[in-house]
Amino acid sequence: MEKKAWSATGTVYLAALDENKNPVGGFREVGNVYPLSLKVETEIKKQISRMKGTAGQTLHTKASIKDITGTMNVREWNAKNLAWALSGEEVAMTATAGSVAAESITVVLDEWIKLGHEDISNLAVTGHTAGTDFLVNESLGLFKALSSGGISAGDLDVAYDYAAESGYRVDIGTRPLIRVAMLVDGENEYDGSPFIAKFDAVVLSANAEISFISDPGSEYDELPFSLSFETLPGKTSPGSINKIAM
């Protein structure tokens, strides 16, 4: 039997499963993932002797599989990964660009007022000057009238342009159960020998807080998951790890 050291790299592929545990579409490469761990937890029940001469000793032992779990830290942020980490869904944003000729807002001096659109530009208020009478946060679509300027509190009409929407919106907390099939294309770093892991049904659960504003000096933030492995009907195992050398 050949003895080998182990340190693995691997590319993880996930495919969404529906409520019947059938694939929805194909497999998606998740990106940079580490560590990916697996834990098989056994439950041991012992029959302890109460007979004279062997009292306290184990006479019989029964073992059963209690649970198969794991963890996975995803280190690549995109809409799908983030949606899964937040038990949510990603939705394509497709609204087109346009203009608003006169949006009526209620001004509170020196406070930001939310406009009806984001990613705005060319905001204008008749008779008033940007930077002197008001400020604009174009990305968020916020308007602030300055008490040092010439705009009074109360109703005001503003005009602006807004850009077309792009990317994805992630709605959080809409999918409490996220189930996927998993493939791992792996390699042992010590000798380059390959291995393949296949898991039929894995439930992904968010298991930690996610940082949206990072700590100072942080190189990256990760998306951590807890994994629960399920055995499909007609099978005796939730998956396998193939091509491991003797």
Backbone as CSV, one residue per row, in Angstrom:
resi,resn,N_x,N_y,N_z,CA_x,CA_y,CA_z,C_x,C_y,C_z
1,MET,0.851,-1.191,0.000,0.000,0.000,0.000,0.889,1.243,0.000
2,GLU,0.678,2.106,-0.982,1.453,3.324,-1.099,0.929,4.372,-0.128
3,LYS,1.846,4.990,0.630,1.461,6.029,1.590,1.754,7.396,0.991
4,LYS,0.763,8.292,1.101,0.911,9.610,0.497,0.524,10.706,1.481
5,ALA,1.228,11.832,1.352,0.794,13.039,2.062,-0.360,13.660,1.284
6,TRP,-1.143,14.521,1.959,-2.343,15.054,1.310,-2.462,16.554,1.531
7,SER,-2.552,17.266,0.458,-2.927,18.683,0.456,-3.552,18.933,-0.898
8,ALA,-4.839,19.263,-0.904,-5.574,19.249,-2.158,-5.981,20.635,-2.626
9,THR,-6.024,20.773,-3.943,-6.676,21.894,-4.587,-7.855,21.330,-5.379
10,GLY,-8.787,22.192,-5.734,-9.925,21.681,-6.486,-10.850,22.782,-6.949
11,THR,-11.557,22.494,-8.013,-12.574,23.396,-8.538,-13.945,22.798,-8.243
12,VAL,-14.819,23.625,-7.657,-16.131,23.165,-7.214,-17.194,23.606,-8.218
13,TYR,-18.065,22.667,-8.587,-19.192,22.936,-9.482,-20.480,22.600,-8.744
14,LEU,-21.471,23.492,-8.820,-22.749,23.271,-8.165,-23.883,23.407,-9.178
15,ALA,-24.906,22.563,-9.027,-26.106,22.639,-9.852,-27.307,22.703,-8.925
16,ALA,-28.178,23.666,-9.141,-29.363,23.819,-8.302,-30.306,22.626,-8.495
17,LEU,-30.950,22.214,-7.406,-31.943,21.144,-7.433,-33.300,21.706,-7.046
18,ASP,-34.364,21.155,-7.636,-35.705,21.605,-7.288,-36.209,20.865,-6.054
19,GLU,-37.503,21.069,-5.711,-38.050,20.465,-4.505,-38.100,18.941,-4.572
20,ASN,-38.011,18.386,-5.789,-37.965,16.933,-5.957,-36.538,16.403,-6.089
21,LYS,-35.588,17.271,-5.859,-34.156,16.944,-5.907,-33.691,16.586,-7.314
22,ASN,-34.322,17.217,-8.305,-33.911,17.075,-9.701,-33.150,18.329,-10.138
23,PRO,-32.153,18.188,-11.030,-31.361,19.347,-11.463,-32.210,20.398,-12.176
24,VAL,-31.884,21.657,-11.911,-32.489,22.789,-12.604,-31.366,23.468,-13.381
25,GLY,-31.266,23.164,-14.682,-30.154,23.686,-15.460,-28.899,22.859,-15.239
26,GLY,-27.745,23.453,-15.598,-26.482,22.734,-15.529,-25.639,23.133,-14.332
27,PHE,-24.412,22.618,-14.314,-23.475,22.918,-13.235,-22.798,24.269,-13.481
28,ARG,-22.540,24.980,-12.395,-21.888,26.286,-12.446,-20.598,26.240,-11.637
29,GLU,-19.515,26.721,-12.231,-18.254,26.804,-11.504,-18.364,27.908,-10.462
30,VAL,-18.143,27.553,-9.200,-18.394,28.480,-8.103,-17.300,29.536,-7.986
31,GLY,-16.073,29.175,-8.314,-14.951,30.082,-8.130,-14.027,29.557,-7.043
32,ASN,-13.279,30.452,-6.434,-12.276,30.075,-5.441,-12.951,29.616,-4.149
33,VAL,-12.735,28.351,-3.784,-13.357,27.754,-2.597,-12.292,27.066,-1.763
34,TYR,-12.187,27.447,-0.498,-11.360,26.701,0.467,-11.599,27.267,1.864
35,PRO,-11.538,26.445,2.895,-11.518,24.993,2.784,-12.904,24.436,2.452
36,LEU,-12.907,23.232,1.903,-14.116,22.434,1.712,-13.931,21.181,2.555
37,SER,-14.776,20.997,3.547,-14.566,19.890,4.487,-15.794,19.000,4.551
38,LEU,-15.570,17.777,4.981,-16.615,16.764,5.069,-16.454,16.032,6.399
39,LYS,-17.590,15.809,7.082,-17.545,15.119,8.370,-18.642,14.072,8.428
40,VAL,-18.247,12.818,8.640,-19.202,11.738,8.868,-19.229,11.474,10.369
41,GLU,-20.377,11.691,10.955,-20.517,11.545,12.408,-21.215,10.226,12.724
42,THR,-20.565,9.393,13.502,-21.143,8.114,13.893,-21.660,8.175,15.323
43,GLU,-22.634,7.335,15.594,-23.189,7.228,16.948,-22.926,5.820,17.466
44,ILE,-22.298,5.735,18.615,-21.931,4.456,19.214,-22.828,4.174,20.422
45,LYS,-23.429,3.004,20.404,-24.206,2.553,21.563,-23.585,1.271,22.095
46,LYS,-23.366,1.239,23.402,-22.675,0.117,24.023,-23.580,-0.589,25.039
47,GLN,-23.432,-1.898,25.069,-24.074,-2.680,26.123,-23.008,-2.953,27.191
48,ILE,-23.255,-2.391,28.364,-22.286,-2.488,29.455,-22.658,-3.645,30.381
49,SER,-21.659,-4.419,30.751,-21.894,-5.582,31.618,-22.201,-5.143,33.045
50,ARG,-23.180,-5.809,33.606,-23.448,-5.675,35.041,-23.283,-7.031,35.732
51,MET,-22.588,-7.953,35.022,-22.364,-9.281,35.582,-21.134,-9.282,36.480
52,LYS,-21.185,-10.151,37.435,-20.067,-10.290,38.350,-18.816,-10.696,37.591
53,GLY,-17.740,-10.039,37.830,-16.468,-10.352,37.190,-16.205,-9.521,35.946
54,THR,-17.272,-9.035,35.230,-17.064,-8.193,34.034,-17.821,-6.874,34.129
55,ALA,-18.329,-6.558,35.294,-19.127,-5.347,35.464,-18.357,-4.113,34.975
56,GLY,-19.052,-3.286,34.186,-18.438,-2.056,33.663,-17.766,-2.222,32.321
57,GLN,-17.569,-3.457,31.870,-16.930,-3.688,30.577,-17.964,-3.684,29.454
58,THR,-17.501,-3.379,28.258,-18.381,-3.365,27.089,-18.522,-4.776,26.541
59,LEU,-19.756,-5.249,26.464,-20.012,-6.582,25.937,-20.338,-6.535,24.441
60,HIS,-21.115,-5.537,24.025,-21.508,-5.412,22.622,-21.522,-3.928,22.246
61,THR,-21.214,-3.667,20.987,-21.191,-2.285,20.487,-21.978,-2.208,19.187
62,LYS,-22.814,-1.178,19.090,-23.563,-0.925,17.863,-23.199,0.463,17.356
63,ALA,-22.874,0.527,16.079,-22.513,1.814,15.478,-23.469,2.136,14.334
64,SER,-23.826,3.407,14.207,-24.673,3.857,13.106,-24.219,5.236,12.643
65,ILE,-24.541,5.549,11.391,-24.218,6.869,10.865,-25.259,7.846,11.391
66,LYS,-24.818,8.862,12.099,-25.733,9.839,12.679,-25.975,11.005,11.730
67,ASP,-24.921,11.485,11.089,-25.078,12.649,10.214,-23.852,12.774,9.319
68,ILE,-24.047,13.392,8.150,-22.939,13.708,7.248,-23.039,15.189,6.934
69,THR,-22.049,15.928,7.368,-22.076,17.374,7.241,-20.737,17.886,6.710
70,GLY,-20.633,19.173,6.567,-19.375,19.769,6.130,-19.467,21.280,6.158
71,THR,-18.413,21.915,5.698,-18.368,23.369,5.578,-17.690,23.734,4.261
72,MET,-17.995,24.924,3.772,-17.414,25.416,2.526,-17.321,26.926,2.610
73,ASN,-16.136,27.454,2.375,-15.942,28.899,2.346,-15.712,29.339,0.908
74,VAL,-16.665,30.089,0.374,-16.572,30.607,-0.991,-15.920,31.983,-0.932
75,ARG,-14.895,32.179,-1.721,-14.114,33.416,-1.659,-14.251,34.252,-2.931
76,GLU,-15.316,33.997,-3.665,-15.596,34.773,-4.863,-17.019,35.280,-4.795
77,TRP,-17.155,36.612,-4.875,-18.463,37.240,-4.738,-19.086,37.466,-6.112
78,ASN,-20.240,36.899,-6.320,-21.079,37.233,-7.471,-22.519,37.097,-7.023
79,ALA,-23.458,37.433,-7.903,-24.861,37.479,-7.498,-25.365,36.134,-6.998
80,LYS,-25.034,35.051,-7.700,-25.523,33.725,-7.318,-24.928,33.290,-5.981
81,ASN,-23.614,33.425,-5.817,-22.985,33.022,-4.559,-23.542,33.821,-3.385
82,LEU,-23.693,35.135,-3.574,-24.207,35.979,-2.495,-25.653,35.632,-2.174
83,ALA,-26.453,35.371,-3.208,-27.857,35.009,-2.975,-27.947,33.733,-2.152
84,TRP,-27.152,32.736,-2.483,-27.177,31.493,-1.713,-26.709,31.722,-0.285
85,ALA,-25.706,32.572,-0.105,-25.187,32.839,1.244,-26.206,33.567,2.107
86,LEU,-27.146,34.272,1.468,-28.160,35.033,2.201,-29.538,34.393,2.082
87,SER,-29.570,33.105,1.722,-30.834,32.370,1.572,-31.813,33.141,0.705
88,GLY,-31.308,33.648,-0.418,-32.137,34.483,-1.272,-32.058,34.095,-2.732
89,GLU,-32.396,35.061,-3.590,-32.424,34.845,-5.030,-31.827,36.045,-5.742
90,GLU,-31.207,35.794,-6.891,-30.694,36.873,-7.721,-31.682,37.157,-8.845
91,VAL,-31.894,38.438,-9.117,-32.859,38.861,-10.129,-32.165,39.848,-11.059
92,ALA,-32.199,39.573,-12.366,-31.574,40.470,-13.334,-32.282,41.821,-13.329
93,MET,-31.493,42.894,-13.362,-32.035,44.250,-13.406,-32.007,44.725,-14.858
94,THR,-33.175,45.069,-15.413,-33.269,45.311,-16.850,-33.975,46.611,-17.214
95,ALA,-34.252,47.464,-16.239,-34.959,48.711,-16.544,-34.109,49.584,-17.469
96,THR,-34.763,50.283,-18.394,-34.073,51.128,-19.363,-33.842,52.528,-18.804
97,ALA,-32.975,53.266,-19.495,-32.670,54.641,-19.099,-33.846,55.558,-19.393
98,GLY,-33.863,56.732,-18.761,-34.943,57.684,-19.000,-34.671,59.021,-18.344
99,SER,-35.687,59.864,-18.344,-35.584,61.204,-17.769,-36.831,61.504,-16.960
100,VAL,-36.669,62.348,-15.956,-37.779,62.847,-15.153,-37.821,64.349,-15.325
101,ALA,-38.921,64.857,-15.851,-39.023,66.300,-16.110,-39.304,67.090,-14.845
102,ALA,-40.118,66.549,-13.953,-40.462,67.279,-12.729,-40.925,66.287,-11.675
103,GLU,-40.005,65.875,-10.784,-40.374,65.004,-9.666,-40.579,65.871,-8.435
104,SER,-41.740,65.749,-7.821,-42.058,66.559,-6.654,-41.541,65.872,-5.391
105,ILE,-40.765,66.591,-4.607,-40.244,66.078,-3.340,-40.556,67.082,-2.236
106,THR,-40.469,66.611,-1.003,-40.653,67.493,0.153,-39.297,67.717,0.800
107,VAL,-38.810,68.924,0.722,-37.464,69.260,1.182,-37.431,69.404,2.700
108,VAL,-36.447,68.761,3.320,-36.065,69.012,4.710,-34.629,69.511,4.649
109,LEU,-34.407,70.727,5.024,-33.096,71.332,4.850,-32.005,70.529,5.554
110,ASP,-30.878,70.349,4.844,-29.671,69.674,5.333,-29.876,68.178,5.590
111,GLU,-30.942,67.608,5.040,-31.153,66.162,5.111,-31.339,65.612,3.708
112,TRP,-30.871,64.364,3.522,-30.957,63.731,2.204,-32.372,63.230,1.936
113,ILE,-32.875,63.516,0.753,-34.191,63.067,0.314,-34.000,62.055,-0.810
114,LYS,-34.664,60.883,-0.690,-34.533,59.830,-1.709,-35.431,60.138,-2.895
115,LEU,-34.825,60.127,-4.097,-35.570,60.326,-5.327,-36.108,58.998,-5.838
116,GLY,-36.866,59.065,-6.900,-37.513,57.863,-7.414,-36.611,56.935,-8.194
117,HIS,-35.389,57.373,-8.521,-34.462,56.548,-9.293,-33.057,56.668,-8.702
118,GLU,-32.217,55.719,-9.087,-30.803,55.736,-8.724,-29.968,55.905,-9.984
119,ASP,-28.647,56.024,-9.822,-27.741,56.257,-10.958,-28.249,57.421,-11.808
120,ILE,-28.424,58.549,-11.145,-28.976,59.716,-11.828,-27.852,60.642,-12.290
121,SER,-28.199,61.589,-13.150,-27.248,62.588,-13.644,-28.020,63.825,-14.071
122,ASN,-27.274,64.917,-14.212,-27.833,66.173,-14.742,-29.029,66.672,-13.937
123,LEU,-28.979,66.502,-12.609,-30.095,66.997,-11.811,-30.117,68.514,-11.814
124,ALA,-31.318,69.075,-12.004,-31.465,70.528,-12.078,-32.680,70.973,-11.284
125,VAL,-32.533,72.121,-10.621,-33.635,72.784,-9.932,-33.686,74.214,-10.462
126,THR,-34.813,74.580,-11.019,-34.931,75.888,-11.651,-34.561,77.003,-10.686
127,GLY,-33.609,77.859,-11.110,-33.212,79.017,-10.318,-32.207,78.717,-9.235
128,HIS,-31.695,77.475,-9.170,-30.758,77.123,-8.094,-29.536,76.396,-8.664
129,THR,-28.436,76.412,-7.885,-27.150,75.932,-8.371,-26.644,74.785,-7.505
130,ALA,-26.214,73.717,-8.173,-25.619,72.585,-7.461,-24.342,73.018,-6.761
131,GLY,-24.111,72.534,-5.553,-22.933,72.879,-4.775,-23.130,74.104,-3.912
132,THR,-24.038,75.011,-4.326,-24.346,76.207,-3.536,-25.678,76.063,-2.816
133,ASP,-26.677,75.644,-3.573,-28.010,75.504,-2.992,-28.352,74.061,-2.627
134,PHE,-27.721,73.114,-3.282,-28.065,71.711,-3.020,-26.905,70.798,-3.397
135,LEU,-26.945,69.580,-2.862,-25.971,68.531,-3.176,-26.726,67.319,-3.704
136,VAL,-26.022,66.479,-4.484,-26.630,65.291,-5.066,-25.708,64.093,-4.877
137,ASN,-26.244,62.976,-4.397,-25.554,61.688,-4.448,-26.134,60.951,-5.638
138,GLU,-25.411,60.963,-6.752,-25.951,60.439,-8.004,-26.146,58.927,-7.956
139,SER,-25.235,58.207,-7.315,-25.328,56.752,-7.269,-26.597,56.287,-6.564
140,LEU,-26.893,56.882,-5.398,-28.056,56.469,-4.621,-29.324,57.219,-5.006
141,GLY,-29.189,58.302,-5.770,-30.360,59.106,-6.091,-30.851,59.894,-4.889
142,LEU,-29.941,60.619,-4.238,-30.267,61.403,-3.047,-30.089,62.895,-3.346
143,PHE,-30.957,63.713,-2.766,-30.927,65.163,-2.952,-30.924,65.828,-1.576
144,LYS,-30.028,66.828,-1.383,-29.984,67.562,-0.125,-30.001,69.064,-0.413
145,ALA,-31.019,69.752,0.119,-31.058,71.214,0.037,-30.295,71.790,1.224
146,LEU,-29.408,72.739,0.969,-28.554,73.314,1.997,-29.219,74.529,2.638
147,SER,-29.182,74.566,3.959,-29.772,75.708,4.669,-29.021,76.995,4.375
148,SER,-27.782,76.859,3.932,-26.988,78.049,3.581,-27.294,78.567,2.187
149,GLY,-28.121,77.824,1.437,-28.464,78.214,0.071,-29.822,78.877,-0.023
150,GLY,-30.359,78.871,-1.233,-31.588,79.611,-1.479,-32.841,78.777,-1.587
151,ILE,-32.788,77.476,-1.239,-33.970,76.614,-1.304,-34.633,76.571,0.059
152,SER,-35.953,76.717,0.069,-36.721,76.672,1.310,-37.256,75.264,1.548
153,ALA,-37.522,74.944,2.816,-38.151,73.671,3.155,-39.549,73.619,2.560
154,GLY,-39.986,72.392,2.212,-41.308,72.231,1.635,-41.261,71.578,0.282
155,ASP,-42.286,71.753,-0.512,-42.394,71.104,-1.813,-41.449,71.733,-2.830
156,LEU,-40.862,70.838,-3.681,-39.906,71.300,-4.697,-39.931,70.322,-5.858
157,ASP,-39.818,70.836,-7.075,-39.707,69.995,-8.271,-38.257,69.915,-8.723
158,VAL,-37.806,68.688,-9.031,-36.450,68.494,-9.546,-36.532,67.711,-10.851
159,ALA,-35.573,67.938,-11.730,-35.492,67.218,-13.007,-34.141,66.523,-13.086
160,TYR,-34.096,65.331,-13.716,-32.834,64.609,-13.832,-32.970,63.495,-14.864
161,ASP,-31.819,62.950,-15.254,-31.759,61.753,-16.089,-31.368,60.568,-15.217
162,TYR,-31.743,59.364,-15.627,-31.305,58.168,-14.905,-30.846,57.107,-15.903
163,ALA,-29.854,56.334,-15.476,-29.216,55.352,-16.356,-30.008,54.056,-16.391
164,ALA,-29.729,53.248,-17.414,-30.307,51.907,-17.487,-29.749,51.043,-16.355
165,GLU,-30.570,50.142,-15.848,-30.121,49.241,-14.803,-29.293,48.112,-15.402
166,SER,-28.304,47.658,-14.654,-27.484,46.529,-15.087,-27.122,45.690,-13.868
167,GLY,-26.624,44.494,-14.122,-26.261,43.614,-13.025,-27.474,42.914,-12.435
168,TYR,-27.340,42.519,-11.166,-28.383,41.748,-10.509,-28.738,42.368,-9.161
169,ARG,-29.976,42.183,-8.786,-30.447,42.515,-7.445,-30.540,41.214,-6.668
170,VAL,-30.061,41.216,-5.434,-30.150,40.028,-4.586,-31.206,40.274,-3.518
171,ASP,-32.302,39.525,-3.598,-33.343,39.582,-2.572,-32.983,38.578,-1.489
172,ILE,-32.868,39.034,-0.255,-32.376,38.177,0.823,-33.528,37.539,1.593
173,GLY,-33.251,36.360,2.157,-34.195,35.697,3.038,-35.460,35.206,2.367
174,THR,-35.382,34.837,1.091,-36.575,34.360,0.377,-36.558,32.849,0.146
175,ARG,-35.402,32.194,0.355,-35.293,30.750,0.115,-34.607,30.089,1.319
176,PRO,-35.403,29.640,2.292,-34.787,29.036,3.478,-34.058,27.731,3.186
177,LEU,-34.450,27.032,2.094,-33.798,25.765,1.760,-33.183,25.859,0.373
178,ILE,-31.868,25.754,0.314,-31.155,25.774,-0.964,-30.424,24.446,-1.103
179,ARG,-30.799,23.688,-2.122,-30.260,22.336,-2.315,-29.551,22.276,-3.663
180,VAL,-28.356,21.669,-3.686,-27.561,21.601,-4.907,-26.929,20.222,-5.040
181,ALA,-26.558,19.878,-6.269,-25.637,18.770,-6.522,-24.236,19.358,-6.621
182,MET,-23.226,18.585,-6.197,-21.863,19.111,-6.141,-20.884,18.166,-6.836
183,LEU,-20.000,18.750,-7.628,-18.871,18.039,-8.214,-17.588,18.773,-7.838
184,VAL,-16.544,18.008,-7.565,-15.238,18.600,-7.255,-14.186,17.959,-8.148
185,ASP,-13.509,18.778,-8.929,-12.396,18.339,-9.777,-11.116,18.670,-9.030
186,GLY,-10.540,17.647,-8.353,-9.461,17.907,-7.414,-8.120,17.319,-7.807
187,GLU,-7.092,17.758,-7.073,-5.732,17.285,-7.303,-4.939,17.363,-6.010
188,ASN,-4.176,16.308,-5.731,-3.268,16.294,-4.592,-2.010,17.079,-4.960
189,GLU,-1.725,18.137,-4.216,-0.585,18.998,-4.545,0.756,18.284,-4.434
190,TYR,0.844,17.250,-3.599,2.136,16.602,-3.370,2.625,15.809,-4.569
191,ASP,1.700,15.178,-5.299,2.151,14.340,-6.413,1.357,14.557,-7.694
192,GLY,0.387,15.475,-7.670,-0.392,15.764,-8.863,-1.462,14.740,-9.188
193,SER,-1.690,13.778,-8.296,-2.698,12.747,-8.584,-4.098,13.349,-8.481
194,PRO,-4.970,13.000,-9.436,-6.310,13.597,-9.454,-7.289,12.848,-8.556
195,PHE,-8.357,13.517,-8.190,-9.495,12.861,-7.566,-10.753,13.615,-7.973
196,ILE,-11.862,12.934,-7.906,-13.158,13.521,-8.244,-14.123,13.216,-7.103
197,ALA,-14.822,14.231,-6.626,-15.852,14.039,-5.606,-17.213,14.334,-6.215
198,LYS,-18.176,13.468,-5.906,-19.530,13.623,-6.426,-20.520,13.501,-5.269
199,PHE,-21.398,14.480,-5.135,-22.412,14.460,-4.088,-23.765,14.792,-4.714
200,ASP,-24.737,13.924,-4.495,-26.013,14.012,-5.208,-26.889,15.162,-4.735
201,ALA,-26.932,15.398,-3.435,-27.807,16.442,-2.894,-27.172,17.017,-1.634
202,VAL,-26.886,18.305,-1.667,-26.265,18.995,-0.546,-27.099,20.230,-0.227
203,VAL,-27.509,20.367,1.030,-28.249,21.550,1.454,-27.249,22.587,1.963
204,LEU,-27.312,23.792,1.380,-26.430,24.892,1.767,-27.122,25.748,2.823
205,SER,-26.404,26.018,3.903,-26.949,26.880,4.953,-25.923,27.949,5.298
206,ALA,-26.380,29.197,5.384,-25.500,30.268,5.847,-25.209,30.033,7.322
207,ASN,-23.927,30.113,7.704,-23.589,29.790,9.097,-22.778,30.880,9.789
208,ALA,-22.709,32.070,9.196,-21.933,33.135,9.827,-22.348,34.474,9.247
209,GLU,-21.976,35.539,9.955,-22.224,36.878,9.437,-21.369,37.125,8.194
210,ILE,-21.885,37.941,7.305,-21.172,38.305,6.085,-20.819,39.787,6.158
211,SER,-19.565,40.123,5.931,-19.114,41.510,6.007,-19.325,42.207,4.667
212,PHE,-20.079,43.311,4.703,-20.245,44.118,3.499,-19.295,45.302,3.490
213,ILE,-18.946,45.790,4.670,-17.874,46.784,4.807,-16.774,46.093,5.587
214,SER,-15.622,45.957,4.967,-14.567,45.100,5.500,-13.778,45.778,6.607
215,ASP,-13.163,44.942,7.457,-12.252,45.441,8.472,-11.036,46.076,7.802
216,PRO,-10.428,47.088,8.444,-9.212,47.681,7.881,-8.126,46.624,7.681
217,GLY,-7.485,46.648,6.541,-6.417,45.700,6.252,-6.892,44.357,5.762
218,SER,-8.196,44.150,5.670,-8.709,42.864,5.193,-8.375,42.682,3.714
219,GLU,-7.882,41.488,3.361,-7.556,41.210,1.964,-8.799,40.825,1.181
220,TYR,-9.730,40.153,1.836,-10.958,39.713,1.178,-11.929,39.260,2.259
221,ASP,-13.193,39.200,1.913,-14.200,38.611,2.787,-14.787,37.390,2.090
222,GLU,-15.223,36.438,2.884,-15.657,35.158,2.342,-17.133,34.921,2.620
223,LEU,-17.690,33.944,1.902,-19.079,33.531,2.081,-19.071,32.122,2.665
224,PRO,-19.278,31.973,3.964,-19.198,30.647,4.591,-20.538,29.916,4.558
225,PHE,-20.466,28.610,4.332,-21.655,27.774,4.289,-21.466,26.551,5.185
226,SER,-22.562,26.110,5.792,-22.630,24.767,6.375,-23.271,23.852,5.341
227,LEU,-22.809,22.612,5.277,-23.285,21.647,4.295,-23.939,20.466,5.000
228,SER,-25.065,20.038,4.454,-25.734,18.825,4.935,-25.957,17.909,3.742
229,PHE,-25.371,16.715,3.783,-25.393,15.784,2.651,-26.574,14.821,2.793
230,GLU,-27.331,14.675,1.689,-28.518,13.829,1.690,-28.325,12.622,0.766
231,THR,-28.902,11.494,1.163,-28.887,10.284,0.338,-30.186,10.212,-0.446
232,LEU,-30.076,10.130,-1.772,-31.256,10.098,-2.620,-31.928,8.722,-2.569
233,PRO,-33.234,8.670,-2.852,-33.939,7.381,-2.878,-33.277,6.395,-3.838
234,GLY,-33.152,5.164,-3.408,-32.542,4.131,-4.229,-31.034,4.037,-4.111
235,LYS,-30.434,4.951,-3.349,-28.982,4.920,-3.176,-28.646,4.635,-1.719
236,THR,-27.420,4.201,-1.491,-26.991,3.864,-0.135,-26.005,4.876,0.431
237,SER,-25.638,5.876,-0.369,-24.657,6.863,0.053,-24.991,8.203,-0.597
238,PRO,-24.676,9.327,0.062,-24.915,10.636,-0.547,-23.890,11.014,-1.609
239,GLY,-22.810,10.245,-1.705,-21.801,10.582,-2.704,-20.558,9.743,-2.562
240,SER,-19.541,10.108,-3.335,-18.291,9.329,-3.328,-17.122,10.221,-3.693
241,ILE,-15.936,9.755,-3.328,-14.680,10.407,-3.699,-13.897,9.370,-4.504
242,ASN,-13.662,9.652,-5.761,-13.118,8.659,-6.696,-11.654,8.918,-7.037
243,LYS,-10.995,7.875,-7.502,-9.614,7.893,-7.995,-8.582,8.037,-6.874
244,ILE,-8.928,7.653,-5.653,-7.959,7.700,-4.551,-7.056,6.479,-4.623
245,ALA,-5.758,6.712,-4.591,-4.791,5.619,-4.708,-4.750,4.785,-3.423
246,MET,-4.441,3.494,-3.578,-4.276,2.606,-2.422,-2.994,2.971,-1.672
